[in-house]
């Protein structure tokens, strides 16, 4: 099983194109080589393959946080399944993970939802997407400082509050406040729960 994130930048037409396209590429670079593992196309759309499905949700949360830290945001669909055709460009690869991600992405635009997933298991999808919608009530309103903290904490899971504070140039009390404001623990609990559930699904 693999996972594919398909996304686009929300309100990209209102932003200065060059500026955020470069920022988006910087955000996606850690996910591997382009265009085989990730690609930005049609100006404001992107696709990433996260080969370990358990990492997919955290990857989407990180992308969202990195974008909100620069006053932007993305709409993203995560598809799970197989990969039957491995092309040199990810946008030309195929398989059920790509189909699930692509089809779901089209429905997100109509529903005005910024993040959802599809495995093809209706019960699993319904349960996890309800949890995601609840989490989006705070993730969709992360301000720059909260988003910066979330991204840094995800990228440096072993750092203490004090060490994160040094990187952000703030004291530990301020880090603690940002962590609470961003609902960081709740987001990480959701990620942990998702990992246990997707693991069960992949071992069936």
C-alpha positions as CSV (number, residue, x, y, z in Angstrom):
1,X,0.0,0.0,0.0
2,X,1.1,3.5,-0.7
3,X,-0.4,7.0,-0.2
4,X,-0.8,10.0,-2.5
5,X,-1.5,13.6,-1.5
6,X,-3.2,15.7,-4.2
7,X,-3.5,19.4,-3.3
8,X,-3.8,23.0,-4.5
9,X,-3.2,26.4,-3.0
10,X,-6.3,28.0,-1.8
11,X,-6.9,31.5,-3.3
12,X,-3.7,31.2,-5.4
13,X,-5.1,33.6,-7.9
14,X,-5.0,36.4,-5.3
15,X,-1.3,35.7,-4.4
16,X,1.8,36.7,-6.2
17,X,2.5,33.6,-8.3
18,X,6.3,33.4,-8.2
19,X,6.5,34.0,-4.5
20,X,4.3,31.1,-3.3
21,X,5.3,28.6,-6.0
22,X,8.9,28.8,-4.8
23,X,7.8,28.6,-1.2
24,X,5.7,25.5,-2.0
25,X,8.7,23.8,-3.7
26,X,10.8,24.5,-0.6
27,X,8.1,22.9,1.5
28,X,7.9,19.8,-0.7
29,X,11.6,19.3,-1.2
30,X,12.1,17.1,2.0
31,X,9.5,14.6,0.6
32,X,12.1,13.3,-2.0
33,X,13.0,13.8,-5.6
34,X,10.9,15.8,-8.1
35,X,9.1,14.9,-10.3
36,X,9.1,11.2,-9.4
37,X,8.0,11.6,-5.7
38,X,6.4,15.1,-5.8
39,X,5.5,17.6,-8.5
40,X,4.0,21.1,-8.8
41,X,1.9,21.4,-11.9
42,X,-0.8,23.6,-13.5
43,X,0.7,26.5,-11.5
44,X,-1.0,25.8,-8.2
45,X,-1.6,22.1,-7.9
46,X,0.8,19.5,-6.4
47,X,1.0,15.8,-5.8
48,X,3.2,13.8,-3.4
49,X,3.7,10.1,-2.9
50,X,4.2,9.2,0.7
51,X,5.3,5.6,0.4
52,X,4.7,4.8,4.1
53,X,0.9,5.3,4.5
54,X,1.3,5.8,8.3
55,X,3.2,9.0,7.6
56,X,0.6,10.5,5.2
57,X,-1.6,12.4,7.7
58,X,1.4,14.0,9.5
59,X,2.9,15.0,6.1
60,X,-0.4,16.8,5.2
61,X,-0.6,18.5,8.6
62,X,3.1,19.6,8.1
63,X,2.4,21.0,4.6
64,X,-0.7,22.9,6.0
65,X,1.3,24.3,8.9
66,X,4.2,25.4,6.6
67,X,1.8,27.1,4.3
68,X,-0.2,28.8,7.1
69,X,3.1,30.1,8.5
70,X,3.4,32.1,5.2
71,X,-0.3,33.2,5.3
72,X,-1.3,30.7,2.7
73,X,-3.2,27.3,2.8
74,X,-3.9,24.3,0.8
75,X,-6.8,21.9,0.0
76,X,-5.5,18.3,0.2
77,X,-6.9,14.8,-0.4
78,X,-5.0,11.8,0.8
79,X,-5.6,8.6,-1.2
80,X,-4.5,5.1,-0.1
81,X,-4.1,2.0,-2.3
82,X,-1.7,0.5,-4.7
83,X,0.6,1.8,-7.4
84,X,0.2,-0.1,-10.7
85,X,2.1,2.2,-13.0
86,X,5.4,3.9,-11.9
87,X,6.1,6.8,-14.3
88,X,9.0,9.2,-14.2
89,X,6.5,12.0,-13.2
90,X,4.2,11.3,-10.3
91,X,1.3,13.0,-12.1
92,X,1.5,10.3,-14.7
93,X,1.8,7.4,-12.3
94,X,-1.4,5.3,-11.6
95,X,-3.1,2.9,-9.3
96,X,-5.9,2.9,-6.8
97,X,-4.0,5.3,-4.4
98,X,-3.9,7.9,-7.3
99,X,-7.5,7.3,-8.3
100,X,-8.7,7.7,-4.7
101,X,-6.7,10.8,-4.2
102,X,-7.7,12.4,-7.5
103,X,-11.4,11.6,-7.3
104,X,-11.6,12.8,-3.7
105,X,-9.8,16.0,-4.6
106,X,-12.4,16.9,-7.1
107,X,-15.2,16.6,-4.5
108,X,-13.3,18.7,-1.9
109,X,-13.5,21.7,-4.1
110,X,-17.3,21.5,-4.0
111,X,-17.5,20.8,-0.3
112,X,-15.1,23.5,0.8
113,X,-13.3,21.0,3.0
114,X,-9.5,21.5,3.2
115,X,-8.4,18.0,4.1
116,X,-9.9,14.5,3.7
117,X,-8.8,10.9,3.0
118,X,-10.0,7.9,1.1
119,X,-9.0,4.3,1.4
120,X,-12.0,2.7,-0.3
121,X,-13.1,1.2,3.1
122,X,-16.3,3.2,3.7
123,X,-16.5,2.7,7.5
124,X,-12.8,3.6,7.9
125,X,-13.1,6.7,5.7
126,X,-16.3,8.0,7.3
127,X,-14.9,7.7,10.8
128,X,-11.5,9.3,10.1
129,X,-12.9,12.1,7.9
130,X,-15.3,13.0,10.7
131,X,-12.3,13.3,13.1
132,X,-10.4,15.3,10.5
133,X,-13.3,17.7,10.0
134,X,-13.4,18.3,13.8
135,X,-9.6,18.9,13.8
136,X,-9.9,21.3,10.9
137,X,-12.0,23.6,13.1
138,X,-8.8,24.7,14.7
139,X,-6.2,23.8,12.0
140,X,-7.9,26.0,9.4
141,X,-7.5,28.9,11.7
142,X,-3.9,28.5,12.7
143,X,-2.2,32.0,12.7
144,X,1.4,32.5,11.7
145,X,2.9,31.9,15.1
146,X,0.9,28.8,15.8
147,X,1.6,27.4,12.4
148,X,5.4,28.0,12.8
149,X,5.4,26.2,16.1
150,X,3.5,23.2,14.7
151,X,5.8,22.8,11.7
152,X,8.9,23.1,13.9
153,X,7.6,20.7,16.5
154,X,6.7,18.1,13.8
155,X,10.1,18.4,12.1
156,X,11.9,18.2,15.4
157,X,10.0,15.6,17.5
158,X,12.8,15.0,20.0
159,X,13.3,18.7,20.9
160,X,12.1,19.9,24.3
161,X,10.0,23.0,24.7
162,X,13.1,24.9,25.8
163,X,15.0,23.8,22.7
164,X,12.1,24.7,20.4
165,X,11.9,28.1,22.1
166,X,15.6,28.7,21.3
167,X,14.9,28.0,17.6
168,X,11.9,30.3,17.7
169,X,13.6,33.0,19.8
170,X,11.1,32.8,22.6
171,X,11.1,31.5,26.2
172,X,9.6,28.2,27.4
173,X,6.4,29.8,28.7
174,X,5.7,31.3,25.3
175,X,6.3,28.0,23.7
176,X,3.8,26.4,26.0
177,X,1.2,29.0,25.2
178,X,1.7,28.5,21.5
179,X,1.5,24.8,21.9
180,X,-1.9,25.1,23.7
181,X,-3.2,27.7,21.3
182,X,-2.4,25.6,18.3
183,X,-4.0,22.5,19.9
184,X,-0.8,20.6,19.1
185,X,-1.5,17.7,21.5
186,X,-4.9,17.1,19.9
187,X,-3.4,17.1,16.4
188,X,-0.7,14.6,17.5
189,X,-3.3,12.4,19.2
190,X,-5.3,12.3,16.0
191,X,-2.1,11.4,14.1
192,X,-1.4,8.6,16.6
193,X,-4.9,7.2,16.3
194,X,-4.8,7.4,12.5
195,X,-1.5,5.4,12.5
196,X,-2.9,2.6,14.5
197,X,-6.0,2.4,12.3
198,X,-4.2,2.5,8.9
199,X,-1.8,-0.1,10.2
200,X,-4.7,-2.4,10.9
201,X,-6.1,-1.7,7.5
202,X,-2.8,-2.5,5.7
203,X,-2.4,-5.8,7.6
204,X,-5.9,-7.1,6.7
